[in-house]
């Protein structure tokens, strides 16, 4: 064999070697996922999928059992009316839980804000619009205190908000002297306080401005959380606050802003509460804390922070509304509602753990 022919064959040999090596690397990196793994990764990438599926299945099951009455426009919009306050307070709870915290004071802040709106109007004679702003100011202040204690003093969110819940609850009763402002007085002197309870009829469908406010709030927060730097920072803090700080995120400032925004949203919930019940009552909204956490957990938002969609929270609230109305129309004992919701809560947490373990 001549040297010329050998030199001519070397490039072909090198090409075969490189081609074989490239194929081997490609085969090494390729991993065929099983059907179960595909489902797990899909649910990990789309945390709102599980509550949406549960919501659709629940509606179909109750529709089959009850019949066309359940699918009526009136029934569907009645569910929306019933979950409007839970959806708003759940939005506040979602922001905090995404940072791996929890806020046990959301319900108390909501009620205190509503009491301030009513008392400032009827006790001090402030214009209702100004009284409403004062209510929002109180909500923001409570949220700021929570955020400052969590962010700067490094206190556990559970302890901080548990203490705030007790303080705000006591302040609410002491300030209002446990007096209720009647719906008739509000209707004649300050109707703007009942604004979110105003009905909007579209055929047999009956909406309220409170429902519209809830939907708009969730839509705005979904955009902010998914398409702004602030939203990405919230998720980053919930996932790993130390890594977020090393990457340039101002963790303390973001945490304070999250709790302040949650306080403002709670004040909005207080305004909705007045519209919903018609009056200003210091004893209203007793279960708002539990209902908001329920909506968040059933909605697929991880209690460990950093994962979940606010749309899932809305679906979770709607699931509770569907079960409540459906079981009521069937005529079952109301305790069955709590039993089934409890099963859903435990199932949601178990599914979240399963997804985190395999796809996280």
C-alpha positions in Angstrom: 0.0 0.0 0.0 1.4 3.3 -1.0 1.6 6.3 1.3 -0.7 8.3 -0.9 -3.5 5.7 -0.7 -3.1 5.5 3.1 -3.3 9.3 3.4 -6.5 9.3 1.3 -8.2 6.7 3.5 -7.4 8.5 6.8 -10.1 11.2 6.5 -12.7 8.5 5.8 -11.6 6.5 8.9 -11.7 9.6 11.1 -15.2 10.4 9.8 -16.4 6.9 10.7 -14.9 7.3 14.2 -16.4 10.7 14.7 -19.8 9.5 13.4 -19.8 6.5 15.6 -18.8 8.6 18.7 -21.6 11.1 17.9 -24.2 8.3 17.6 -23.0 6.8 20.9 -23.4 10.1 22.8 -26.9 10.6 21.3 -27.9 7.1 22.4 -26.5 7.7 25.9 -28.5 10.9 26.4 -31.8 9.6 25.0 -34.1 8.4 27.8 -37.5 7.1 27.0 -40.0 8.0 29.8 -42.7 5.6 30.9 -46.3 6.7 30.7 -46.3 7.3 34.5 -43.2 9.5 34.2 -44.8 11.5 31.4 -47.9 12.1 33.5 -45.7 13.1 36.5 -43.6 15.6 34.4 -46.8 17.0 32.8 -48.3 17.6 36.2 -45.0 19.1 37.5 -45.0 21.5 34.6 -48.7 22.3 34.8 -49.6 22.5 38.5 -53.1 23.8 37.8 -54.0 20.7 35.7 -55.0 18.4 38.7 -57.5 20.9 40.2 -58.9 21.6 36.8 -59.4 17.9 36.1 -61.0 17.5 39.6 -63.3 20.5 39.0 -64.5 19.2 35.6 -65.1 15.7 36.9 -66.9 17.0 39.9 -69.2 19.2 37.8 -70.0 16.2 35.5 -70.7 13.8 38.3 -73.1 16.3 40.1 -74.6 17.1 36.8 -75.4 13.5 36.1 -76.8 12.9 39.7 -78.8 16.1 39.9 -79.7 16.7 36.3 -80.1 19.8 34.3 -80.9 21.9 37.3 -77.2 21.8 38.3 -76.0 22.9 34.9 -78.3 25.9 34.8 -76.8 29.3 34.4 -78.2 30.4 37.8 -76.5 27.4 39.6 -73.1 28.0 37.9 -73.1 31.7 38.7 -74.3 31.0 42.2 -71.2 29.0 42.8 -69.1 31.9 41.6 -70.9 34.2 44.0 -70.3 31.8 46.9 -66.5 31.5 46.3 -65.8 35.2 45.4 -64.5 36.1 48.9 -62.6 32.8 49.3 -61.0 33.4 45.9 -59.9 36.9 46.8 -58.5 35.9 50.2 -57.0 32.8 48.6 -55.1 35.0 46.2 -53.5 36.8 49.2 -52.7 33.4 50.7 -51.2 32.2 47.4 -48.7 35.0 47.3 -47.4 34.2 50.8 -47.4 30.4 50.4 -45.4 30.7 47.1 -42.6 32.2 49.3 -42.8 29.1 51.5 -44.6 31.0 54.2 -48.2 31.0 55.5 -50.5 33.7 56.6 -53.0 32.8 59.4 -54.1 36.4 59.8 -55.7 37.0 56.3 -59.3 36.5 57.6 -58.8 38.8 60.6 -57.3 41.5 58.5 -60.2 41.2 56.1 -62.8 41.7 58.8 -60.8 44.5 60.5 -60.6 46.3 57.2 -64.3 46.0 56.7 -65.0 47.3 60.2 -62.7 50.3 59.7 -64.5 51.1 56.4 -67.9 51.0 58.2 -66.9 52.7 61.5 -65.0 55.5 59.8 -68.1 56.3 57.7 -70.7 56.1 60.5 -68.8 56.9 63.7 -66.5 59.6 62.4 -68.5 60.9 59.4 -65.8 60.4 56.8 -66.9 60.2 53.2 -67.4 56.5 52.3 -64.7 56.6 49.6 -62.1 58.0 52.1 -63.2 55.4 54.7 -62.6 52.7 52.1 -59.1 54.0 51.5 -58.5 53.9 55.3 -59.6 50.3 55.3 -57.0 49.5 52.6 -54.4 51.4 54.6 -55.1 49.3 57.7 -54.8 46.1 55.6 -51.5 47.3 54.1 -50.1 48.2 57.6 -50.9 44.8 59.0 -49.3 43.1 56.0 -46.2 45.3 56.4 -45.8 44.4 60.0 -46.1 40.7 59.1 -43.5 41.1 56.3 -41.1 43.1 58.4 -41.1 40.6 61.2 -40.6 37.7 58.8 -38.0 39.3 56.5 -35.9 41.4 58.9 -36.3 39.6 62.3 -36.3 36.1 60.7 -39.3 35.0 62.7 -41.3 32.0 61.4 -44.3 33.1 59.3 -46.5 30.7 61.1 -45.8 32.2 64.5 -45.9 35.8 63.3 -49.2 35.5 61.5 -50.7 33.4 64.4 -49.8 36.3 66.7 -51.1 38.9 64.3 -54.4 36.9 63.9 -54.9 37.1 67.7 -54.0 40.8 67.9 -56.1 41.9 64.9 -59.1 39.7 66.1 -59.0 41.3 69.5 -58.5 44.8 68.1 -61.5 44.2 65.8 -63.9 43.4 68.7 -62.5 46.1 71.0 -62.7 48.8 68.4 -66.1 47.9 67.1 -67.5 47.1 70.5 -69.0 44.1 68.8 -71.6 46.3 67.1 -73.0 45.5 63.6 -73.8 48.3 61.2 -77.1 47.4 59.6 -77.6 46.8 55.9 -80.5 49.4 55.8 -78.2 52.2 57.2 -75.5 51.3 54.7 -77.9 51.2 51.8 -79.3 54.6 52.5 -76.2 56.5 53.7 -73.2 54.8 52.1 -74.3 52.5 49.2 -70.7 52.4 47.8 -69.8 50.1 50.7 -72.2 47.5 49.2 -70.9 48.0 45.6 -69.5 44.5 45.2 -72.8 43.0 46.1 -74.6 44.6 43.2 -76.1 42.0 40.8 -75.6 41.9 37.1 -78.1 39.8 35.2 -77.4 38.1 31.9 -80.4 36.0 31.1 -80.6 33.5 33.9 -77.0 34.1 35.0 -76.6 36.3 38.0 -73.2 37.8 38.5 -72.0 40.4 41.1 -69.3 43.0 40.9 -67.6 40.9 43.6 -67.3 37.9 41.1 -65.9 40.2 38.5 -63.4 41.7 41.0 -62.2 38.1 41.9 -61.7 37.1 38.3 -59.8 40.3 37.4 -57.6 40.0 40.5 -56.7 36.4 39.7 -56.0 37.3 36.0 -53.8 40.3 37.0 -51.8 38.3 39.6 -51.4 35.4 37.1 -49.8 37.8 34.6 -47.6 39.5 37.3 -46.4 36.1 38.7 -45.6 34.7 35.3 -44.5 37.7 33.2 -42.7 40.1 35.5 -39.4 40.1 37.3 -41.2 40.5 40.7 -43.2 37.4 40.0 -40.1 35.4 39.1 -38.4 36.6 42.3 -41.4 35.4 44.4 -41.0 31.9 42.9 -37.3 32.0 43.4 -37.6 32.9 47.1 -40.0 30.1 47.7 -37.8 27.6 45.9 -34.5 28.6 47.6 -34.1 32.0 49.3 -30.4 31.7 49.8 -29.8 30.9 46.1 -32.2 33.8 45.2 -30.2 36.2 47.3 -26.9 35.1 45.8 -28.3 35.7 42.3 -29.2 39.3 43.2 -32.8 39.1 44.4 -33.5 41.5 47.2 -35.2 38.8 49.3 -36.2 40.9 52.3 -37.7 43.7 50.2 -39.7 41.2 48.1 -41.0 39.4 51.2 -42.2 42.7 52.7 -43.9 43.6 49.4 -45.6 40.2 49.3 -47.1 40.5 52.7 -48.1 44.1 52.1 -49.8 43.2 48.9 -51.5 40.3 50.7 -52.8 42.8 53.3 -54.2 45.1 50.5 -55.9 42.1 48.9 -57.4 41.2 52.3 -58.8 44.8 52.5 -60.4 44.3 49.1 -61.9 41.1 50.5 -63.3 43.1 53.4 -65.0 45.4 50.9 -66.4 42.4 49.1 -67.5 41.0 52.5 -69.7 44.0 53.1 -71.3 43.7 49.7 -71.8 40.0 50.2 -73.6 40.1 53.6 -74.9 43.7 53.2 -73.8 44.8 56.7 -70.6 45.5 58.6 -70.2 42.7 61.2 -67.1 42.1 63.4 -68.1 38.4 63.6 -68.2 37.8 59.8 -65.7 35.7 57.9 -64.8 33.5 60.8 -63.5 30.7 58.6 -61.8 32.7 55.9 -58.3 31.6 57.1 -59.2 27.9 56.7 -61.1 28.4 53.5 -58.2 30.3 51.9 -55.7 27.6 52.8 -58.1 24.9 51.6 -58.4 26.6 48.2 -54.7 26.9 47.9 -53.9 23.3 48.9 -56.6 21.8 46.7 -55.4 24.1 43.9 -52.1 22.3 43.7 -49.9 25.1 45.2 -47.1 23.5 47.1 -46.9 24.4 50.8 -43.1 24.1 50.5 -43.2 27.2 48.2 -41.8 27.9 44.8 -44.3 25.9 42.8 -48.0 26.3 41.8 -50.3 28.5 39.8 -52.8 31.1 41.1 -55.3 29.7 38.6 -55.1 26.4 40.5 -56.2 28.3 43.7 -59.2 29.6 41.8 -60.0 26.0 40.6 -59.6 24.8 44.2 -62.1 27.4 45.5 -64.5 26.5 42.7 -64.2 22.8 43.7 -65.3 23.6 47.2 -68.2 25.6 45.8 -69.3 22.8 43.5 -69.2 20.2 46.4 -71.1 22.6 48.7 -73.9 23.4 46.2 -74.0 19.9 44.8 -74.4 18.1 48.1 -76.9 20.7 49.2 -79.1 20.1 46.1 -78.9 16.4 46.7 -80.1 16.9 50.3 -77.3 15.3 52.1 -76.0 16.2 55.6 -73.7 19.3 55.4 -71.1 17.3 57.3 -70.5 15.3 54.1 -69.1 18.4 52.5 -66.4 18.8 55.2 -65.6 15.1 55.0 -65.1 15.2 51.2 -63.1 18.4 51.4 -60.9 16.9 54.0 -60.2 13.9 51.7 -59.4 16.3 48.9 -57.0 18.3 51.0 -55.0 15.2 52.0 -55.1 13.8 48.5 -53.8 17.1 47.1 -50.8 17.1 49.5 -50.1 13.5 48.7 -50.1 14.2 44.9 -47.8 17.2 45.5 -45.3 15.1 47.4 -45.5 12.4 44.6 -44.8 15.0 41.9 -42.0 16.6 43.8 -40.3 13.3 44.5 -40.3 12.0 41.0 -40.2 15.1 38.8 -38.7 17.7 41.0 
